Amino acid sequence: MTDQLDAVQLDDVVFDAAAVAAGAWVPGPYGPDDQRGTFNEVTPDKTAAALAMLDLRRPVRTYNLSETLFNGFPAFGDRAYHQTLYATGCPPFEGFEGIVSTPDPIGPSLICSLEERVSLTYNMGTKINGLHHVGVGGMFYNGNRFEDFARTWGTTRLGNETQGPIVTRGVLVDVLGYKLWNTRDGDVEFLPNGRAILPDNYRITIDDIEATLEWEQVAEPIGPGDVVLLRTGWRELISHDPERYLSMRQPGVFLREARYLALRRPAIIGVDVWYFGQGRDDGFSTMLVHQELPSRFGVRLGEAVPSDELAEDRVYEFVFIFNPQNARGAISGSAPPVALGQPVR
């Protein structure tokens, strides 16, 4: 680890962008040749300790930590998911607008089959962003400059092929659940469907994080290699109000809380909103956390990672599993994370 982390202040002072672009955060915390950031903290011993949390004499539930993609899933800009059914040996019928390669079953056994044709922008829905997703002035994690490592097809360093897979301890910080238990005016909003969310632009503070962990009775503090998931309930807006979901008014952490979490060297910090960081009226301010966590600390950000089922089962510590698409030079991974946990209720 480098000495630069010792100088980190838990405040909201914005970094000097010109200095960072000139190399102020280089080398990174794990040395000048590192490409994995805090994934380095997920050692074989860390994985063994995570698996040891499970009591194998009791049932273990598998949780899907991924939003369900569908045509029209709310996404920023020109990002899109489009799925079309492709049929072979099945006659088309009125109203079917998929693809039929041949309408008649094939051969004496009357073969028919279904596939899908998918057009997908990986940087949408549930995703884990790479360390080179967002930078400062053309400078990305550990001194990688755009002009040095960018190619037409991707990047020569920091790509998905350098990431994982990882199996480690996960910690759910159910801020919404804590607020519902210990509600204060303005901290929780109820939607017409009766579900609760944290309100627009809500800032998740260090006090919120620590109070939530105490309420959950999580005895072991957040530590190196852990995956931290913050629950806000904002995902309810995907179907209820997709325009608001994408409005950049999402609840989240700002610089002070981001630095607080980053100094614990988690492998990933994930949220159940589409964009990491507290929504602010100034869109550039909203980007600051997105810039600093990967570029300075080597911490990957997870977005649209649902945690409602974990919260409903009061599973606040669990085994987190992630295996990104093994795509050379890719920036983000949309492979669904998985959790293994044991319901308390």
Backbone hydrogen bonds in HBPLUS format (Angstrom, degrees):
<---DONOR---> <-ACCEPTOR-->    atom                        ^
c    i                          cat <-CA-CA->   ^        H-A-AA   ^      H-
h    n   atom  resd res      DA  || num        DHA   H-A  angle D-A-AA Bond
n    s   type  num  typ     dist DA aas  dist angle  dist       angle   num
A0006-ASP N   A0003-ASP O   2.90 MM   3  5.40 140.3  2.06 112.6 123.9     1
A0007-ALA N   A0004-GLN O   3.20 MM   3  5.49 149.1  2.30 103.0 111.6     2
A0008-VAL N   A0005-LEU O   3.19 MM   3  5.32 168.2  2.20 109.2 112.2     3
A0011-ASP N   A0009-GLN O   3.00 MM   2  5.65 125.7  2.30 107.1  91.3     4
A0020-VAL N   A0016-ASP O   2.98 MM   4  6.26 159.5  2.02 157.7 164.2     5
A0021-ALA N   A0017-ALA O   2.90 MM   4  6.08 164.5  1.92 153.2 157.4     6
A0022-ALA N   A0018-ALA O   3.09 MM   4  6.24 130.9  2.34 134.0 146.5     7
A0022-ALA N   A0019-ALA O   3.13 MM   3  5.01 130.5  2.39  91.2 104.9     8
A0024-ALA N   A0019-ALA O   2.98 MM   5  5.45 149.0  2.08 132.6 136.3     9
A0023-GLY N   A0020-VAL O   2.92 MM   3  5.08 158.8  1.96 106.2 113.2    10
A0026-VAL N   A0023-GLY O   3.09 MM   3  5.12 158.9  2.13 115.3 115.4    11
A0031-GLY N   A0028-GLY O   3.31 MM   3  5.68 159.1  2.35 123.6 120.3    12
A0034-ASP N   A0031-GLY O   3.29 MM   3  5.63 166.5  2.31 114.0 117.9    13
A0039-PHE N   A0036-ARG O   3.11 MM   3  5.41 155.4  2.17 137.3 135.2    14
A0040-ASN N   A0037-GLY O   3.08 MM   3  6.06 169.6  2.09 125.3 128.5    15
A0038-THR N   A0298-GLY O   2.89 MM 260  5.68 167.3  1.91 144.6 143.1    16
A0041-GLU N   A0038-THR O   2.97 MM   3  5.39 157.7  2.02 109.8 116.5    17
A0042-VAL N   A0039-PHE O   3.07 MM   3  5.51 161.6  2.10 112.1 117.9    18
A0043-THR N   A0041-GLU O   3.03 MM   2  5.65 125.9  2.34 105.8  90.4    19
A0046-LYS N   A0043-THR O   2.98 MM   3  4.96 116.9  2.39  96.0 112.0    20
A0047-THR N   A0043-THR O   2.96 MM   4  6.32 158.1  2.01 157.2 162.7    21
A0048-ALA N   A0044-PRO O   2.95 MM   4  6.16 159.2  2.00 145.7 151.6    22
A0049-ALA N   A0045-ASP O   2.93 MM   4  6.14 156.7  1.99 146.5 152.5    23
A0050-ALA N   A0046-LYS O   2.99 MM   4  6.23 149.9  2.08 144.4 152.7    24
A0051-LEU N   A0047-THR O   2.99 MM   4  6.27 165.7  2.01 155.8 158.5    25
A0052-ALA N   A0048-ALA O   2.97 MM   4  6.13 142.6  2.11 141.7 152.4    26
A0053-MET N   A0050-ALA O   3.08 MM   3  5.50 156.9  2.13 108.5 115.8    27
A0054-LEU N   A0051-LEU O   3.18 MM   3  5.86 158.9  2.22 116.4 121.4    28
A0058-ARG N   A0055-ASP O   2.95 MM   3  5.76 166.1  1.97 127.3 130.7    29
A0061-ARG N   A0341-GLY O   2.80 MM 280  5.43 161.5  1.83 178.1 172.0    30
A0341-GLY N   A0061-ARG O   3.00 MM 280  5.43 164.6  2.03 154.9 159.8    31
A0063-TYR N   A0339-ALA O   2.75 MM 276  4.92 168.9  1.76 151.5 154.7    32
A0339-ALA N   A0063-TYR O   2.96 MM 276  4.92 157.4  2.01 140.2 145.9    33
A0065-LEU N   A0337-PRO O   3.10 MM 272  5.25 157.1  2.16 139.8 140.8    34
A0073-PHE N   A0070-PHE O   2.86 MM   3  5.35 143.1  2.00 149.9 143.5    35
A0079-ARG N   A0076-PHE O   3.19 MM   3  5.89 159.7  2.23 140.4 142.6    36
A0121-THR N   A0080-ALA O   3.14 MM  41  5.76 137.4  2.34 150.5 161.3    37
A0082-HIS N   A0119-SER O   2.89 MM  37  5.14 153.4  1.96 153.5 159.2    38
A0119-SER N   A0082-HIS O   2.86 MM  37  5.14 163.7  1.89 153.7 159.4    39
A0084-THR N   A0117-ARG O   2.90 MM  33  5.17 155.3  1.97 147.2 155.3    40
A0117-ARG N   A0084-THR O   2.82 MM  33  5.17 156.7  1.87 151.0 159.0    41
A0099-ILE N   A0085-LEU O   2.89 MM  14  6.22 171.1  1.90 165.5 166.4    42
A0086-TYR N   A0115-GLU O   2.88 MM  29  5.00 172.0  1.89 136.1 134.5    43
A0115-GLU N   A0086-TYR O   2.80 MM  29  5.00 153.5  1.87 149.2 157.1    44
A0087-ALA N   A0099-ILE O   2.72 MM  12  6.05 171.2  1.73 161.9 163.5    45
A0101-SER N   A0087-ALA O   2.86 MM  14  6.26 160.5  1.89 172.7 176.5    46
A0088-THR N   A0113-SER O   2.91 MM  25  5.16 160.2  1.95 153.4 152.4    47
A0113-SER N   A0088-THR O   2.90 MM  25  5.16 157.2  1.95 141.5 146.0    48
A0089-GLY N   A0102-THR O   2.72 MM  13  5.44 140.2  1.88 148.6 159.5    49
A0096-PHE N   A0093-PHE O   3.01 MM   3  5.63 166.0  2.03 139.0 142.2    50
A0106-ILE N   A0111-ILE O   3.04 MM   5  4.82 162.4  2.07 129.8 133.4    51
A0111-ILE N   A0106-ILE O   2.77 MM   5  4.82 158.9  1.81 146.0 138.8    52
A0110-LEU N   A0107-GLY O   3.00 MM   3  5.29 161.6  2.04 113.7 117.8    53
A0124-MET N   A0122-TYR O   2.81 MM   2  5.59 139.9  1.97 100.3  90.9    54
A0127-LYS N   A0303-GLU O   3.15 MM 176  5.58 156.8  2.21 149.9 153.7    55
A0303-GLU N   A0127-LYS O   2.97 MM 176  5.58 161.7  2.00 159.0 164.9    56
A0128-ILE N   A0333-GLY O   2.89 MM 205  5.30 153.5  1.97 147.8 156.2    57
A0333-GLY N   A0128-ILE O   3.01 MM 205  5.30 161.6  2.04 141.4 147.3    58
A0129-ASN N   A0301-LEU O   2.87 MM 172  5.49 165.4  1.89 170.2 165.6    59
A0130-GLY N   A0331-ILE O   2.82 MM 201  5.22 129.9  2.07 138.6 153.8    60
A0133-HIS N   A0130-GLY O   3.24 MM   3  5.48 150.5  2.34 118.3 115.0    61
A0136-VAL N   A0139-MET O   2.89 MM   3  5.19 162.6  1.92 152.0 154.4    62
A0139-MET N   A0136-VAL O   2.95 MM   3  5.19 159.4  1.99 113.8 120.3    63
A0146-PHE N   A0138-GLY O   3.01 MM   8  5.40 154.4  2.07 152.1 159.1    64
A0140-PHE N   A0144-ASN O   2.79 MM   4  5.09 154.4  1.85 142.9 151.6    65
A0144-ASN N   A0141-TYR O   3.40 MM   3  5.99 157.0  2.45 114.2 119.9    66
A0148-ASP N   A0145-ARG O   2.94 MM   3  5.33 143.2  2.07 109.7 121.1    67
A0149-PHE N   A0145-ARG O   3.12 MM   4  6.39 152.6  2.20 162.8 170.9    68
A0150-ALA N   A0146-PHE O   3.01 MM   4  5.35 147.1  2.12 152.0 152.8    69
A0156-THR N   A0149-PHE O   2.86 MM   7  5.18 154.5  1.92 145.0 153.7    70
A0151-ARG N   A0154-GLY O   2.69 MM   3  5.18 154.5  1.75 174.6 165.6    71
A0154-GLY N   A0151-ARG O   3.19 MM   3  5.18 146.9  2.31 100.9 110.4    72
A0155-THR N   A0329-GLY O   3.26 MM 174  4.35 141.5  2.42 100.3 111.2    73
A0162-THR N   A0159-GLY O   2.93 MM   3  5.73 166.9  1.95 125.8 130.2    74
A0160-ASN N   A0330-ALA O   3.13 MM 170  5.21 125.3  2.45 118.1 132.2    75
A0163-GLN N   A0160-ASN O   3.03 MM   3  5.35 170.6  2.04 118.5 121.2    76
A0166-ILE N   A0322-PHE O   2.92 MM 156  5.50 158.7  1.97 156.2 163.2    77
A0322-PHE N   A0166-ILE O   3.04 MM 156  5.50 162.0  2.07 158.5 160.8    78
A0168-THR N   A0320-PHE O   2.95 MM 152  5.31 158.3  2.00 148.3 155.2    79
A0320-PHE N   A0168-THR O   2.75 MM 152  5.31 174.1  1.75 162.6 164.2    80
A0227-VAL N   A0169-ARG O   2.87 MM  58  6.31 147.5  1.98 150.4 160.2    81
A0170-GLY N   A0318-PHE O   2.69 MM 148  5.01 162.9  1.72 154.2 152.3    82
A0318-PHE N   A0170-GLY O   3.05 MM 148  5.01 153.3  2.12 135.2 138.9    83
A0171-VAL N   A0227-VAL O   2.78 MM  56  6.14 155.7  1.83 169.6 174.1    84
A0229-LEU N   A0171-VAL O   2.94 MM  58  6.25 165.7  1.96 159.3 161.6    85
A0172-LEU N   A0316-TYR O   2.92 MM 144  4.78 161.8  1.96 130.4 136.3    86
A0173-VAL N   A0229-LEU O   2.73 MM  56  5.93 178.4  1.73 172.3 172.2    87
A0175-VAL N   A0173-VAL O   2.89 MM   2  5.73 129.8  2.15 110.2  94.8    88
A0231-ARG N   A0173-VAL O   3.10 MM  58  6.27 165.6  2.13 146.0 144.7    89
A0178-TYR N   A0174-ASP O   2.98 MM   4  6.29 159.6  2.02 154.5 160.2    90
A0179-LYS N   A0175-VAL O   2.94 MM   4  6.17 158.5  1.99 151.2 157.1    91
A0176-LEU N   A0231-ARG O   3.24 MM  55  6.08 152.0  2.32 140.4 146.1    92
A0180-LEU N   A0176-LEU O   2.92 MM   4  6.19 151.2  2.01 152.0 160.0    93
A0181-TRP N   A0177-GLY O   3.10 MM   4  6.33 142.7  2.24 140.6 150.4    94
A0181-TRP N   A0178-TYR O   3.13 MM   3  5.09 123.3  2.46  93.1 107.6    95
A0182-ASN N   A0178-TYR O   2.81 MM   4  6.00 151.6  1.89 149.8 158.7    96
A0187-ASP N   A0184-ARG O   3.01 MM   3  5.62 165.0  2.03 145.0 144.6    97
A0189-GLU N   A0197-ILE O   2.87 MM   8  5.40 168.2  1.88 166.8 169.2    98
A0197-ILE N   A0189-GLU O   2.88 MM   8  5.40 152.4  1.95 155.1 164.1    99
A0191-LEU N   A0195-ARG O   2.84 MM   4  5.52 172.3  1.85 170.3 169.6   100
A0194-GLY N   A0191-LEU O   2.85 MM   3  5.34 161.8  1.89 122.4 125.8   101
A0198-LEU N   A0232-THR O   2.95 MM  34  5.45 144.3  2.08 155.8 164.0   102
A0202-TYR N   A0199-PRO O   3.18 MM   3  5.61 147.0  2.30 139.1 134.3   103
A0201-ASN N   A0249-ARG O   2.59 MM  48  4.89 165.5  1.61 138.0 140.1   104
A0252-GLY N   A0202-TYR O   2.96 MM  50  6.47 154.3  2.03 169.3 177.3   105
A0204-ILE N   A0252-GLY O   2.89 MM  48  5.38 166.3  1.90 128.8 133.4   106
A0209-ILE N   A0205-THR O   3.04 MM   4  6.42 159.5  2.08 149.5 153.9   107
A0210-GLU N   A0206-ILE O   2.92 MM   4  6.17 172.0  1.93 160.9 162.0   108
A0211-ALA N   A0207-ASP O   2.84 MM   4  5.84 161.6  1.88 148.9 154.9   109
A0212-THR N   A0208-ASP O   2.90 MM   4  5.94 155.7  1.96 146.3 153.2   110
A0213-LEU N   A0209-ILE O   3.05 MM   4  6.28 164.3  2.08 150.8 154.5   111
A0214-GLU N   A0210-GLU O   3.05 MM   4  6.24 152.3  2.13 143.1 150.6   112
A0215-TRP N   A0211-ALA O   2.89 MM   4  6.11 157.7  1.94 147.0 153.3   113
A0216-GLU N   A0212-THR O   2.85 MM   4  6.09 152.5  1.93 150.9 158.9   114
A0218-VAL N   A0213-LEU O   3.12 MM   5  5.52 170.0  2.13 160.6 161.9   115
A0217-GLN N   A0214-GLU O   3.05 MM   3  4.94 144.0  2.18  96.5 107.6   116
A0226-ASP N   A0223-GLY O   3.13 MM   3  5.77 163.1  2.16 139.9 141.2   117
A0225-GLY N   A0265-ARG O   2.91 MM  40  6.37 158.4  1.96 148.0 144.6   118
A0267-ALA N   A0226-ASP O   2.66 MM  41  5.59 140.5  1.82 141.6 155.2   119
A0228-VAL N   A0268-ILE O   2.98 MM  40  6.32 163.3  2.01 156.7 157.1   120
A0270-GLY N   A0228-VAL O   2.67 MM  42  6.05 169.0  1.69 165.4 169.5   121
A0230-LEU N   A0270-GLY O   2.81 MM  40  6.18 161.1  1.84 151.8 155.7   122
A0236-GLU N   A0233-GLY O   3.06 MM   3  6.08 173.9  2.06 131.7 133.7   123
A0237-LEU N   A0234-TRP O   3.01 MM   3  5.91 167.5  2.02 125.8 129.2   124
A0238-ILE N   A0235-ARG O   3.04 MM   3  5.57 166.4  2.06 117.3 121.5   125
A0240-HIS N   A0236-GLU O   3.36 MM   4  6.31 158.7  2.41 142.0 146.0   126
A0241-ASP N   A0237-LEU O   2.88 MM   4  4.65 149.4  1.98 112.1 122.3   127
A0244-ARG N   A0241-ASP O   3.08 MM   3  5.51 121.1  2.44 109.8 123.0   128
A0245-TYR N   A0241-ASP O   3.02 MM   4  6.30 154.5  2.08 150.6 158.7   129
A0246-LEU N   A0242-PRO O   3.21 MM   4  6.43 142.9  2.36 142.3 148.7   130
A0247-SER N   A0244-ARG O   3.00 MM   3  4.82 166.1  2.02 113.0 113.6   131
A0279-GLY N   A0250-GLN O   2.72 MM  29  4.86 165.4  1.74 164.6 159.5   132
A0278-GLN N   A0253-VAL O   2.88 MM  25  5.07 153.6  1.95 135.2 133.8   133
A0258-ALA N   A0254-PHE O   2.91 MM   4  5.98 160.3  1.95 160.3 166.3   134
A0259-ARG N   A0255-LEU O   2.89 MM   4  6.04 163.0  1.92 155.1 158.1   135
A0260-TYR N   A0256-ARG O   3.01 MM   4  6.22 154.3  2.08 143.9 151.6   136
A0261-LEU N   A0257-GLU O   2.96 MM   4  6.22 160.9  2.00 152.2 155.6   137
A0262-ALA N   A0258-ALA O   2.85 MM   4  6.00 161.9  1.88 148.8 154.9   138
A0263-LEU N   A0259-ARG O   3.03 MM   4  6.08 154.7  2.10 149.6 153.3   139
A0264-ARG N   A0261-LEU O   2.99 MM   3  5.51 156.2  2.05 113.7 121.4   140
A0265-ARG N   A0262-ALA O   2.88 MM   3  5.21 161.5  1.91 116.7 121.2   141
A0269-ILE N   A0300-ARG O   3.10 MM  31  6.58 154.9  2.17 158.9 164.7   142
A0302-GLY N   A0269-ILE O   2.90 MM  33  5.94 165.1  1.92 135.4 136.1   143
A0271-VAL N   A0302-GLY O   3.02 MM  31  6.15 143.0  2.16 127.5 135.4   144
A0305-VAL N   A0271-VAL O   2.81 MM  34  5.68 171.8  1.81 148.7 145.9   145
A0304-ALA N   A0273-VAL O   2.64 MM  31  4.77 143.6  1.76 148.7 144.8   146
A0285-SER N   A0282-ASP O   2.96 MM   3  5.42 126.7  2.26 109.9 123.0   147
A0286-THR N   A0282-ASP O   3.27 MM   4  6.70 150.1  2.36 148.0 156.7   148
A0287-MET N   A0284-PHE O   3.12 MM   3  5.21 133.3  2.35  95.9 108.3   149
A0288-LEU N   A0285-SER O   3.13 MM   3  5.37 152.3  2.21 107.4 115.3   150
A0290-HIS N   A0287-MET O   3.01 MM   3  5.13 112.2  2.49 100.7 117.4   151
A0291-GLN N   A0287-MET O   2.98 MM   4  6.28 139.1  2.15 151.2 163.7   152
A0291-GLN N   A0288-LEU O   3.10 MM   3  5.12 127.0  2.40  94.0 107.7   153
A0292-GLU N   A0288-LEU O   2.95 MM   4  6.21 164.1  1.97 155.7 159.3   154
A0293-LEU N   A0289-VAL O   3.17 MM   4  6.05 172.0  2.18 152.9 154.5   155
A0295-SER N   A0291-GLN O   3.37 MM   4  6.16 150.8  2.46 145.1 151.1   156
A0296-ARG N   A0292-GLU O   2.90 MM   4  5.32 159.0  1.94 142.2 148.0   157
A0297-PHE N   A0293-LEU O   3.23 MM   4  5.34 138.7  2.41 118.9 130.6   158
A0299-VAL N   A0293-LEU O   3.17 MM   6  5.47 173.3  2.17 129.3 127.5   159
A0298-GLY N   A0294-PRO O   3.01 MM   4  4.40 137.0  2.20 111.0 119.7   160
A0311-ALA N   A0307-SER O   3.04 MM   4  6.31 160.2  2.08 152.4 158.1   161
A0312-GLU N   A0308-ASP O   2.81 MM   4  6.08 159.2  1.85 154.9 160.8   162
A0313-ASP N   A0309-GLU O   3.10 MM   4  6.24 147.1  2.21 142.7 150.3   163
A0315-VAL N   A0310-LEU O   2.85 MM   5  5.00 170.8  1.86 152.6 151.6   164
A0314-ARG N   A0311-ALA O   2.97 MM   3  4.80 156.0  2.03 101.1 108.5   165
A0344-VAL N   A0313-ASP O   2.95 MM  31  5.96 171.8  1.96 166.5 164.6   166
A0319-VAL N   A0340-LEU O   2.92 MM  21  4.96 172.0  1.93 149.1 150.8   167
A0340-LEU N   A0319-VAL O   2.86 MM  21  4.96 150.5  1.94 138.1 147.6   168
A0321-ILE N   A0338-VAL O   2.80 MM  17  5.10 158.4  1.84 163.1 162.7   169
A0338-VAL N   A0321-ILE O   2.93 MM  17  5.10 158.8  1.98 148.5 154.0   170
A0327-ALA N   A0325-GLN O   2.82 MM   2  5.47 136.6  2.01 104.0  91.2   171
A0330-ALA N   A0327-ALA O   3.23 MM   3  5.58 166.3  2.25 129.7 128.3   172
